[in-house]
Amino acid sequence: MKVLMLNGSPKARGNTGLALEEIGKQLEREGVEYEIFQLGGAPVRDCIGCGQCTEAGCVFDDDGVNAFIAKAKEADGFVFGTPVYYAHPSGRILSFLDRVFFSSSELFAHKPGAAVAIARRAGTTASFDVLNKYFGISEMPVAGSTYWNIAHGRRPGEVELDEEGLRTMRNLARNLAWMLKCFEAGDRAGIPRPETEEGPATNFIR
Ligand SMILES: Cc1cc2nc3c(=O)[nH]c(=O)nc-3n(C[C@H](O)[C@H](O)[C@H](O)COP(=O)(O)O)c2cc1C
């Protein structure tokens, strides 16, 4: 079992990266592998709604989106972490995830996910809510913790001082690992993952 995490900060080991590492360490204690995919500081395109999505994901292949999609095919669960910028998730993680989900949301169905938001002071729950929207529209069960999945820090490393924040990350990892084990046990017992009913999209009501 493997959890694929996404760090929406340009800093690999800033506060968001460290919070994800805390989740990863606990996942390993629970017997679950993890990988943290780093967005880094390179430019990330927005989705332009061109509808040219391919089997591999996005038609634009000059950033990490399609590499992430390839890894998502093999992953059993997900954690998306973001620093808070002006009370919302980083622009880069939204541009990235819009293209991942617009082209490949079916890869995520029936696999659990969790969002994490890190701030100096404010905007965490709004950012957490935004990232959770990807899960709700993609048939993804959401893992919870003992608080909303937030922690605080300004300069890189300060999140290590947020005792409750790190405990929230560890409890999130425990719950996510438990969900993954339950789903795997269900698969082994022959309980199929649910079928999805397809139909026309009704964009307005007459
Ligand atoms: C452009 C920008 C906007 C920010 N806006 C907020 C904000 O609205 N609220 C807040 O509490 N912190 C804000 N911060 C601080 C970061 O959320 C905080 O430093 C966080 O720990 C950075 O995470 P990182 O080290 O993973 O990049 C902002 C930082 C930047 C660079």
Ligand as a Chemical Component Dictionary entry (heavy atoms), coordinates in Angstrom:
data_LIG
# 
_chem_comp.id                   LIG 
_chem_comp.type                 NON-POLYMER 
_chem_comp.pdbx_formal_charge   0 
_chem_comp.three_letter_code    LIG 
# 
loop_
_chem_comp_atom.comp_id 
_chem_comp_atom.atom_id 
_chem_comp_atom.alt_atom_id 
_chem_comp_atom.type_symbol 
_chem_comp_atom.charge 
_chem_comp_atom.model_Cartn_x 
_chem_comp_atom.model_Cartn_y 
_chem_comp_atom.model_Cartn_z 
_chem_comp_atom.pdbx_ordinal 
LIG C1  C1  C 0 2.636  35.007 -0.888 1  
LIG C2  C2  C 0 2.430  34.542 0.541  2  
LIG C3  C3  C 0 1.196  34.738 1.127  3  
LIG C4  C4  C 0 0.972  34.311 2.441  4  
LIG N1  N1  N 0 -0.293 34.466 2.979  5  
LIG C5  C5  C 0 -0.526 34.012 4.226  6  
LIG C6  C6  C 0 -1.833 34.109 4.790  7  
LIG O1  O1  O 0 -2.809 34.524 4.153  8  
LIG N2  N2  N 0 -2.017 33.677 6.065  9  
LIG C7  C7  C 0 -0.975 33.178 6.815  10 
LIG O2  O2  O 0 -1.201 32.832 7.960  11 
LIG N3  N3  N 0 0.259  33.026 6.297  12 
LIG C8  C8  C 0 0.512  33.426 5.022  13 
LIG N4  N4  N 0 1.764  33.249 4.471  14 
LIG C9  C9  C 0 2.802  32.555 5.259  15 
LIG C10 C10 C 0 2.935  31.066 4.894  16 
LIG O3  O3  O 0 1.680  30.434 4.850  17 
LIG C11 C11 C 0 3.811  30.355 5.926  18 
LIG O4  O4  O 0 5.081  30.975 5.979  19 
LIG C12 C12 C 0 3.968  28.890 5.624  20 
LIG O5  O5  O 0 4.604  28.270 6.728  21 
LIG C13 C13 C 0 4.801  28.634 4.385  22 
LIG O6  O6  O 0 4.883  27.238 4.162  23 
LIG P1  P1  P 0 6.142  26.580 3.415  24 
LIG O7  O7  O 0 7.327  26.767 4.311  25 
LIG O8  O8  O 0 5.784  25.145 3.245  26 
LIG O9  O9  O 0 6.259  27.271 2.097  27 
LIG C14 C14 C 0 2.016  33.685 3.175  28 
LIG C15 C15 C 0 3.259  33.490 2.557  29 
LIG C16 C16 C 0 3.470  33.910 1.254  30 
LIG C17 C17 C 0 4.815  33.661 0.593  31 
# 
loop_
_chem_comp_bond.comp_id 
_chem_comp_bond.atom_id_1 
_chem_comp_bond.atom_id_2 
_chem_comp_bond.value_order 
_chem_comp_bond.pdbx_ordinal 
LIG C1  C2  SING 1  
LIG C2  C3  SING 2  
LIG C2  C16 DOUB 3  
LIG C3  C4  DOUB 4  
LIG C4  N1  SING 5  
LIG C4  C14 SING 6  
LIG N1  C5  DOUB 7  
LIG C5  C6  SING 8  
LIG C5  C8  SING 9  
LIG C6  O1  DOUB 10 
LIG C6  N2  SING 11 
LIG N2  C7  SING 12 
LIG C7  O2  DOUB 13 
LIG C7  N3  SING 14 
LIG N3  C8  DOUB 15 
LIG C8  N4  SING 16 
LIG N4  C9  SING 17 
LIG N4  C14 SING 18 
LIG C9  C10 SING 19 
LIG C10 O3  SING 20 
LIG C10 C11 SING 21 
LIG C11 O4  SING 22 
LIG C11 C12 SING 23 
LIG C12 O5  SING 24 
LIG C12 C13 SING 25 
LIG C13 O6  SING 26 
LIG O6  P1  SING 27 
LIG P1  O7  DOUB 28 
LIG P1  O8  SING 29 
LIG P1  O9  SING 30 
LIG C14 C15 DOUB 31 
LIG C15 C16 SING 32 
LIG C16 C17 SING 33 
# 
